Amino acid sequence: MAGLNNGIPIEIHLETFIEQEGEKTHLAFDEPGQIFKMGDSLYLRYQEKNEETGKKSPVTMKIDGDGNVLLTRSSESEMRLRFADGKRIEARYRTPYGLFPIETVTPFLEIELQEGPLAGRVNIDYQLFAGEQLIGNYKIRLQFTA
C-alpha cells in the first residue's frame, strides 16, 4: 500500500447502531479522513461531529496487524475502546469527573481491505460493560475509500 507512510486522504462513511435501556439510535455520517500505516498497523483518522452541539471530536481507529482494533475518541471526555473478536477487554473512559473502568465484549469483528483502489470496511458488534452491568449493545459499520 504505497504512500500510506505519509498518509493519504480518504472518504469515510460511518454508521453506528446503539441500543441502551430499550432505546435504539442510528447515527450515520460522511466525513473526510486520512489513512496511514505505521509498522504493521493501519490508522484511520477523522473528525466526528456531535449532532447536538456541532462540536467535532478527533477519532482514531487503529487496526493492528493481528486484526484487533483500538478506537480512540477525544473531546471533553476520552474513550479508548479495544476490540478483539470474541474477547472481553478492559477499556478506559476518562471524563472531567474522573476515570471510569469499562469493558468491551466483541462477538463480531470483521475487517476487509483492498489496495486497488484503496478501500476498506470495518464492522464491529460490541457490548459495553461497567463492572457486570451492561451499558448497551453497539454496532459500528465503517467504510472508506481513497
C-alpha positions in Angstrom: 0.0 0.0 0.0 2.3 2.7 -1.3 2.0 6.2 0.1 0.5 5.1 3.4 3.5 6.0 5.4 2.8 9.7 4.8 -1.0 9.3 4.9 -3.5 9.7 2.2 -6.9 11.3 2.2 -10.0 9.1 2.3 -13.7 9.5 2.5 -15.4 7.8 5.4 -19.0 6.6 5.7 -19.8 5.6 9.3 -23.0 4.2 10.7 -23.4 3.5 14.4 -26.3 1.5 15.9 -26.8 1.9 19.6 -29.2 0.0 21.9 -29.3 1.3 25.5 -32.0 0.7 28.1 -34.5 -0.4 25.4 -33.9 2.7 23.3 -32.4 2.3 19.8 -30.4 5.0 18.0 -29.0 5.0 14.5 -26.3 7.6 13.6 -24.8 8.0 10.1 -22.3 10.5 8.7 -19.8 11.0 5.9 -16.6 12.8 6.7 -13.2 13.2 5.1 -10.4 11.4 6.9 -6.9 10.2 6.5 -5.3 6.7 6.5 -1.7 5.9 7.2 0.5 3.0 8.1 3.0 2.6 11.0 4.7 -0.7 11.4 2.1 -3.4 10.8 -0.8 -1.2 11.9 -3.2 1.0 9.8 -4.6 4.2 11.3 -7.8 5.9 10.2 -8.3 9.4 11.4 -11.4 11.6 11.1 -13.5 14.2 12.9 -16.8 13.0 14.4 -19.4 15.8 14.6 -21.8 15.8 17.6 -25.2 16.4 16.2 -26.5 18.2 19.3 -23.5 20.6 19.9 -22.0 20.8 16.5 -18.6 20.2 18.0 -16.1 17.9 16.3 -14.1 15.3 18.1 -11.0 13.7 16.7 -11.3 9.9 16.3 -8.6 7.4 15.5 -9.2 3.8 14.6 -6.0 1.7 14.8 -6.2 -1.7 13.0 -3.4 -3.9 14.3 -1.7 -6.5 12.1 -3.4 -9.2 14.1 -6.9 -7.9 13.3 -7.6 -6.2 16.7 -9.0 -2.6 16.7 -8.3 0.3 19.1 -10.9 3.1 18.9 -9.9 6.4 20.5 -12.3 9.4 20.7 -11.1 12.6 22.3 -13.3 15.5 23.4 -14.2 16.8 26.9 -14.0 13.0 27.6 -11.6 10.5 26.2 -12.6 7.0 25.4 -10.2 4.2 24.4 -12.1 1.0 23.4 -10.3 -2.2 22.3 -11.9 -4.8 20.2 -10.7 -8.4 19.7 -13.1 -10.9 18.1 -14.8 -13.0 20.9 -12.9 -11.4 23.8 -13.7 -9.3 26.8 -11.2 -6.4 27.2 -10.7 -3.6 29.7 -11.2 -0.2 28.3 -10.8 3.4 29.5 -13.3 6.2 29.7 -11.8 9.5 31.1 -14.3 12.3 31.9 -13.9 15.6 33.7 -15.2 13.8 36.7 -12.5 11.0 36.7 -11.6 7.7 35.1 -14.2 5.0 34.8 -13.3 1.4 34.1 -15.4 -0.2 31.4 -15.1 -3.3 29.3 -15.9 -4.3 25.8 -17.1 -7.7 24.7 -16.8 -8.2 20.9 -18.9 -11.0 19.5 -18.3 -9.9 15.9 -15.3 -8.2 14.3 -14.7 -8.1 10.5 -12.1 -6.1 8.6 -11.8 -6.1 4.8 -9.1 -4.1 3.0 -8.4 -3.7 -0.7 -5.5 -2.0 -2.5 -6.6 -1.1 -5.9 -8.3 1.3 -5.5 -7.6 1.6 -1.7 -10.8 0.9 0.2 -12.0 -1.0 3.2 -14.6 -1.9 5.7 -14.6 -2.4 9.4 -17.6 -4.0 11.1 -17.7 -4.3 14.9 -20.5 -5.5 17.1 -19.8 -5.0 20.8 -21.3 -4.8 24.2 -20.1 -2.2 26.8 -20.0 -3.1 30.4 -19.4 -1.1 33.6 -18.5 -3.9 36.0 -21.1 -6.6 35.5 -23.7 -4.1 34.3 -24.4 -4.0 30.6 -24.4 -0.4 29.4 -25.5 -1.2 25.9 -25.1 -3.0 22.6 -23.4 -1.2 19.7 -22.6 -1.8 16.1 -20.0 0.1 14.1 -20.2 0.0 10.3 -17.3 2.0 8.8 -16.4 2.1 5.1 -13.7 4.1 3.5 -12.4 4.9 0.0 -9.3 6.8 -1.2 
